């Protein structure tokens, strides 16, 4: 446009802009509107209308709900509030469909929900209560109390989607062994303080029982804050754990976060993140030692696989979600300690068909400091805890960490048990009498060792 004409028009002249300023500062346009320049006549007194935070439901397909907005779109993982009759319902944004519509996942039951139902933005992701008032309580994945008591009086609520707080500038603490009181673990697979431990095994091998025992030995005896995340738990198992901890007095310094198997997949997928958020408060604000137990990581990722399926994503290897490594990395990355106080995480990992090459199991090994592998052969022999002394390992089993004598004893024990296993076929076919004298000594010693390491 000619400069003379622009001077005559003055403030009414058209101009190309990418943003406009209101009283609160610059307001960026939606990314979809950057495809072409935006022409607008701006007067000196013009201000932008307040953003409309309300929307309406476009379509409902099970737990997947599409929502349209006339104003600015919500961000990914933002929580939307909708009133489904007398029951409030939370939607979580998963995908942006167009400049005016998003696809969300319902974190609750959608029965009775209809199209054109109003939806309101919250401006943040799902938030859960944090603080000392949450100790001794039982919560759902959305931070709602499940123990029949009133909501805790807390000063703050934290969003469950948070950035990893570990930075390269902060030195990582030196490895430190955390005593569990379980002989097999303390000798052959020591647990790392402020580290990650996986209890790996198939169905019926005692993963949950071992986790409950560690609540007592690690959490209560060490005077740490215990946060238990039950992902996909049976309601009966969760109730039994609550009653057991209340009777023993361990509940007073613990928090239970439950996403039972009767809940929708989206709710179960957020249970571990809600428990981790509560644990992060005690680590970062209270500077306390925290023990986070997750039962189980496999169910957490399985619920993520269900979410990926209903969202229409193509499956990856063995039917798992294509974002399997990302989902697991986001959870494990937030557990890492960045100060002297940290989160000691103990996680149950289910092994389908006792196959350690399953993508969930193989991907979990990358994040573990200690891997406690349970053996079905030991269960058949009645040896509990059914920990495999050969397959289990720990990064802390080094002379610089546990000491030279501890390291040498652990290596001798493993060598003896491994030699006994190698001789198993010969013993079965020919008997002990056909072995050399030194091998007979090794067999008797290995059998005594296996029984000594049971409790």
N, C-alpha and C positions, 0 to 999 in steps of 0.2 A: 504494500500500500504506500502511496506517495507520502513523503514526510510532511508536506504542507497540509494535506488532508488530516493526517494524524494530529498535527498541532491544533487544527480547528476543532476536532472532536474532543480533544483533551481527555478527561477521565473516562469518557464513554467509548474510547477507541478499543477495538477487539485486540486481544493478545493471546498468544499460545502459552499455556501454563501446564505444569505437571502436578501442581499442588496449590492449595489455597490456604490462607491463614485465617483462623478464627481467634477467639479470645484466649484459647488454651494453647496456641502455637500452631505450627504447620500441621496440616492434616493431609496425609498421603492418600491418593486415589487407589482404588483396588487394582491389583496387578492386571486383571483382565482388561482394564480400561487404558492400558498403555500401548495397545495395538496401533492407535492413531492419535495424533495430537488433539487436545480438547480445546475448543474455542468457546470462550465465555466473555460476555460483556461485564466488566467489573466496575462498579461505582465506588467511590471512597467510603460510603457508609454501608456497603453490602457485607453481611456476615452469613456464614453457612448455618443452615438449620440444624438443630440438634439431631444426632443420629438416632434412628429408630432401632431399638434393641428387640423388638417383638417380631416373631415370625409365625408361620402356620405350617401344619403338616401337609405334605403333598401326597405321600404314599406310605403304606405300611406293608412290609413283607417279613413277617416273623419279628425278629429283633432288629431288622434293618429298617430305618425310618428316614425318609427324605424330607427335608424342611426347607421352605422358601423364606427369604428375607427381602424386605423392600429397601432396607438400609445396608450398612456395611456388614459383610459376612463375618461370622465367628472364625476364630483361629482353629487349627488342628488341635485335638485333645481338649478343646474347651467344653465345659459342661453346660448343657442347656436344661432348663427346668420346664416341665410340663405337668399339669395337674390331670391325672387319669382318674376321674371320679373323685373319691375321697382319698386316694393313695397318690402321693407325689411320685413322679417318675423322672429319672435323670437320663439324659441322652448325652453321648460323648461324640464329638465330631471326628469322623474318620477320613473323610474325603470331600474335596470341593468339586462339585459337579459342573457348575456354571457360575457366571457372575452374580446369580441371585439364588442359588440353591446349594445345599450341602447334604452329604449322606452321613447319617449318624448311627450309632449302635446303642440300643436300649440297655441300660444297666438295671434291669428289673422286668417285671411281667408287663406285657402289652395288651392283655385282655381288656376289652372295653374301649380301647383307644380308637378314635375316629379321625377321618380326614378333616382338615380345616381347624383342628384343635389348636388353640394358641400356644406358642412356645416363647419363652423368654431367655435371653442371653444372661449368663452370670459373669462374664468377663474373665473367668479363671477356670482352671481345671478342677476336678473333684478334690475337695479339701477334707482333711480328717483332723480330729482334735489331737493336740500334742501337749505334753507337759506331765508333771508329777501326778495330776489328778486322774490320769488314765491308768495308773498302776492298779492292779487287782481287778480290772474290768475286761469284759468280752465285747468285741466290736464286730460289725460286719465289714465287708470290703469298702463300703461307703462311709464308714465312721459312725454308724448308728449302733447304740448299745443293744446287746442281745441278752443281757443277764437280768432283764426285768427291772432295772433301776433307771433313774432319771439320767439324762445326758450329763456328763461330767462338766463341772464349772472350770473351764480352761481359759487362758488369756489369748490363745492364738490357735488358728487352724492353718495347717501347711498343705500346699498342693501336692498331690501324689506324683506328678510329673515334674521332676527337678533335674537340674544339670549335675553331672558328676563333679564332686568338690575336690578331687585329687589334682594337684598341680605339680609340675616338675621341679619347682623351686623348693618345695618342702621335702626335706630328707625323709625317706621311709625308715621307720624304726627297725632296729636289728631284730632278727628272728628270735622268738621266745617260745618255749614249750609251755603248753597249758595242760596241767595234769588232769586226767579224767577219772583216775581210780580203776580203770579197766586195763588189766595187765597186758592183754594182746595189743591194745592201742598204744599204751604208753611205751611199750618196748619196741614194737615193730613199725608203728605208723603214728608217731607223736602228732598231736593236734597243735596247730600254729595259733598263738595268741594274735588276735586281730587278723586272722587269715580265714581261708575258706576250706571246709572239710566236707567231703561227699561220702554218704553212706550208700553204697551201690549194691543193688541186688534185685533178684526177681521176686515173684509173689511168694509170700509165706515164709520168708527167710528171717524176719525179725527186724526190719528197718525201723518201724514205728516204735517198737519196744526199746531199741537202742537209743533212739532220739529221746524218749521219755526218761531213760536212765541218765542221759547227758544233761537233761534239764535239772535233775537233782544234783549230780556230781559237779558239773561245770558251773551252772547258773547259781544254785543255792549256796554251795560251799565256797564259791569265789566271791559271793556278795555282789554279783553283777545283776543288771537289769535284763530280764528274760523276755524276749518278744517271740511269740510262736505264731507262725502263719500256717493255717490249715487250708490248703488249696485242694478242692475236690474231696474234702473229708466226708466220711459218713457222719450223719448227725449223731448216731449212737457213739462213735469214737470220740467226737468232740465233747459230748456230754460227759463221757467217762473221764476224759482228761481233765475237764473243769472240776468235776467232783473230787478227783484224786489230788489235784493240786490244792484245792481249797482245804481238804482234810489234812494235808501235810503242812500247810502254812506257806507253801511256795508261791501261791497265787498273789500274796501281798506285794511281791516285788516283780510281778510278771504282767504281761499284756497278751491277750489272745485275740487274734484276728482270724475270722473264719469265713471262708467262701465255700460252703458245702456243695455237694454234687447236685443238690436240688436247685441251685441257683443257675441263672443263665450263664452262658459261656463268657460273656463280656464282664459280668460281675466276678466270676472266678479268676479271670485273667488279671484283675486289678487287686486281688487280695494280697498278693505278695508285695506289690508296690505300696499298698497302704501300711502294711506292717513295717516295711523298710523305712517309710517316712517317719513313723513314730520312733523307730530305733535311731534314726539320724538326729532327731531332736536331742536325745540323751547323750549322743556322742558329740555333737557340735556345740550345744548350748550348755548342757549340764556337765560335760567332760567326764562322763561315766563310762565304765566298761559295759558293753552290751553284748549279749549272746542272742543271735537271731537264728531261730530254727525254722526251716521251711519243709513242710511235708505235703506235697513233694514238688520238686522242680519239674519232674516229668508231667505231672498234672497241670502245672502252670503253663508249660509249653503246649500241652495237648489242648487246653482251652484256647490258647492263641491260635492253634491250628483250626479249631472250630470257628473262631472269629474270622480268620482268613478265608475260610470256606464260604461263610454266609456273605462276606463282602465281595465274593466273586473272583478272588485271586486264584491263579493257576497253582496247583500244588507242586512241590519240589520232590526231592528224593524221598522215596517210601511214603509219599502222601503228606509229608510235613509242609508247613507254610514256607514260602520262599524267603521269608525274613527270619528264619529260625535263629541264625547266628546273631542277628541284630537284637532280637528280643532277649536272648540269653545274655548278650554282652551288656545291654542297658541295665539289666538287673545286677549282674555281677560287678560291673564297673562302679556302681554306687556303693557297694559294700566295702570297697577298698578303704583302708584307714589312711588318714592324712595327718594325724596328730599322735601324741603318745597314747591317747585313748582311742579305741577303735571298736569295730564290730567284728566279733568272732562268729562266723556263719557256719552252721552245721546243717547240711541239706540232704534229704533223702532223694535218691535217684532210682527210679524204677527201670529195670532192665527187661524189655519184652523178650520172652522166650529165652532168657539167659544169654542174650546176644550182646556182647560188649561192643560190637561194631555198629550198633544202632546210632543214627545221627544225633539223637539227644544225648546219649551216653558219651559218644566220641567227642561231641562238642563241649560237654561239661568238663572233661578231663583237662582242657586247656586252662580253665579258670581255677582249678583246685590246687591247693597247697598239700592237701592230704587226701588220698583216696582209700577208703575202707571198703573192700570188696567182700561181700558175703558169699559163702559157698554152699551149694545145695548138698554136696557130698558130706560136709560136716554136719548139716542138719540131719541127714539120714543116719549118721553115727551117734546122734544125740549130743554133739559137742556144741555148747553155747557159751558166749556169743559165737555165731557161725562165721567168724572172720577168717578169710583165707590168708595165711601168713606169707604166702609167696606172691600172690597177686596184689595185695595191699602195699601201698608205698607212701612215702612222705618226703617232701623236699627238706624237711628239718633233720632227717636221719643222716647227719654229717658229723664228723668228729668236732668241727668247729662250733657246732650248736649243742649237741647232746653230750659231748665228751668222748674221749677215745675209748674208755672202757665200755660205755653204753654201746657205742658203735660196733666194737668187736664182738660183744656178746650177741647183739642182734644179728650180725652176719653169721656167726657160728650156729645160731638157732635156725636161721633160714637154710644154711647148708645142710644141716642135719635132717630137717624135715624134707628138703628136696631130694636128698639121697634116699630117704625112706620111700618116697613116692616112686622113685626110679626102680626100686627093688620090689614094688608092689606086685607086678605081674609074675615075677619069679617066685615070690612067696605064695601066690595064689595057685600056681601050677605045681611047684615042687616042694613047698614048705620051707620052714626056717632052717631045717637041718642041712639043706644043700648050700647054704650061704657060708661065706668065709667068716672066720671068728670076728674080725673087725666089723664086718657088715652086720653080724648079729648084735654086736654091741650098739651100733648106730640105730638099728631098728628098735631095740628096747629103750634106748635113750629118747628117740623121737616119739615113741608112744607115751612115755612119761611126760615129755615136754607138752604134747598136745593136751593132755589131761590137766597139767599144771596151769596152762593158759586159759582154762575155762573158769567161769564164775557163775 
